[in-house]
Structure formats: C-alpha cells, structure tokens
Amino acid sequence: MAHSAKEVFFYQDDGYRIAGDLYRRKSGSPKAAIVFCHGYGATKERIVPDLAPGLLDLADVALLAFDYSGFGVSEGPRERLDPTREVRDAIAAVTWLAEEIPGVPIVLWGISFGGAIAVDAASRDERVAGMVDIALFSSGEQWMRDLRPNWQWVEFKEAIAQDRKERVRSGASRKVHPDWIMPRDPEAAEYNRATLEAHPELAFQLDVVSAELIVEYEPLAQAHKLRGRPALFIHCGRDLLMPIAYAERAVEATGGEMLVLEGIGHHEVYSGEPRKRSLQVIADWLQKRVLARGGN
C-alpha cells in the first residue's frame, strides 16, 4: 500500500509550536484519523515510523504523530516532562486533525507512558471517538513506587522534597538521568542501550520537577467519562515495566476491552511478529468498534 508522511505544525495552549508527521495513504480519503501519543521522553522519530505504515496497510486511516512540547523539534521548556502539559498537547493535536481531516472519527492511540496520556486526553475531550492503548500505567505514584524497593522509594521522595527546597532559592531544579526517575528492568535497559548506541542523539536529561509531576499524575481521574466510547487496552503478558494490573484498572474505570499478549515483553511488542499481531488487532478493532459505528 502506497503511503506518505508530511511534516506539519500546530500550536498548543501555551503558544509553543508543535512539530508533527501526518501519515496517510497516497490516494483516497481516510475513514478515521488517529492521534499517536508516544512514550517516555520519546519523539516522533522513534517507533512511529515502524508502526504507522503497517497500520495504514491494514486500515484506511490517517495518523498524526507529534513531538510533545519541549521534546524533539517542538518548542517548549526542555528537560521537563509534564504529563498534564502533554495531555494538552494531545488535545491540541485532536483540534488540528479535526480541521485537517474533517468529518471522520478521531481515535487516540497511546503506547507506554503515552498510553496514560491518551486515556486522560480522551477522557477530557468528547470529540474523541475512541482510544487504544498498549502497556499504559494507571497511577503515577503507584508506578513510581512499584519500580523501587521500599528504601529506594523513601530516598526518591526525600530527593524530590530536597529539590523543592533548593530550587525555590536557586530557581533551578537538579538535572538527572531519565533512568533515575524510571528505573529500567533488564529488557527495557537493553532496548534503551541498543537504541542509544544506534542513535546517541536521542539521549536526554530530565529535571527532578519531572519526577514530582509524574508522582502526582493520575491518568484515570476522569476515565469514567470514556464509558460508552470504544476503548481497547493491549498489555504484554511479560511486561516487567508496567504491571498488567494497570491495564485491568483502566478497563474497570472505562468499561473498555482488554487483550493480553502472552509471553511478550514491554518493548518486544514494537517489532517482529508481536508488532504484526498488535497492528492487526488494532486494525480489526478500528473496523468493528469505530468505523462500523461511524465513530459514535
């Protein structure tokens, strides 16, 4: 199937210019449009170029991937991961896409950290016809705590409190390696090592304020508003980074559906046979739950 990606730009609520890539088939008009929310510190150059063409081969959709404000080539404060601002970025993307491709249902698709962003944005925006997630977290505090033994959790909270005291006098938050905030399991660590070895330009830092914002973030706070709209939660059965209980909580809150990919790790789902399977599942779900219903 012939398709193309076009660089696009739009502005979010604080006036930052957001850069995106719009993937669509080279002929015809799409029957649905997808806003893609990528993961922790990632940009539109990672994973999406491997996922979008495969989905467009299977489903008559357009897909918008974008860099959150402050990441990639989008404008905004650097070295700060603010989940609430990323939700607003996603809602701005919905607005732009609704103007660019009017009259079709819009779906949010989030992966990993972006799964939390997608479910939150969809909950807050009634224009969103449905959403699909792969391997989300359901509570920032619970996730941060689950990643650490108790002594590290105590020290983590102490470090956040100390940074709060210091930055109120200095005006600056301490910069840390992103793994200080999100410790990686062996599978995730190896995936990240290989990625940075091939693309060292993707390395980044975050400030300690980012850790505080993630701990405070509750993506399911308004998830009940998704009830009645199609929602699919795909989770990897051997996900060592995001426990399956997170997806189960999201399903309970939204009334959505759940699919477990047994034996698959958090990052394995983005390549090979697991990627093919997940894309087929999403394409089938779009046809059955969104396109067949006209997005209602």
Secondary structure as GFF3:
##gff-version 3
##sequence-region A 1 296
A	DSSP	beta_strand	3	11	.	.	.	ID=ss1
A	DSSP	beta_strand	17	25	.	.	.	ID=ss2
A	DSSP	beta_strand	32	37	.	.	.	ID=ss3
A	DSSP	alpha_helix	48	58	.	.	.	ID=ss4
A	DSSP	beta_strand	61	66	.	.	.	ID=ss5
A	DSSP	alpha_helix	83	100	.	.	.	ID=ss6
A	DSSP	beta_strand	106	111	.	.	.	ID=ss7
A	DSSP	alpha_helix	113	124	.	.	.	ID=ss8
A	DSSP	beta_strand	128	134	.	.	.	ID=ss9
A	DSSP	alpha_helix	140	146	.	.	.	ID=ss10
A	DSSP	alpha_helix	150	170	.	.	.	ID=ss11
A	DSSP	beta_strand	175	176	.	.	.	ID=ss12
A	DSSP	alpha_helix	178	181	.	.	.	ID=ss13
A	DSSP	alpha_helix	186	198	.	.	.	ID=ss14
A	DSSP	three_ten_helix	200	202	.	.	.	ID=ss15
A	DSSP	beta_strand	206	207	.	.	.	ID=ss16
A	DSSP	alpha_helix	208	216	.	.	.	ID=ss17
A	DSSP	three_ten_helix	223	226	.	.	.	ID=ss18
A	DSSP	beta_strand	231	236	.	.	.	ID=ss19
A	DSSP	alpha_helix	244	254	.	.	.	ID=ss20
A	DSSP	beta_strand	257	261	.	.	.	ID=ss21
A	DSSP	three_ten_helix	268	270	.	.	.	ID=ss22
A	DSSP	alpha_helix	272	285	.	.	.	ID=ss23
A	DSSP	pi_helix	286	291	.	.	.	ID=ss24
###
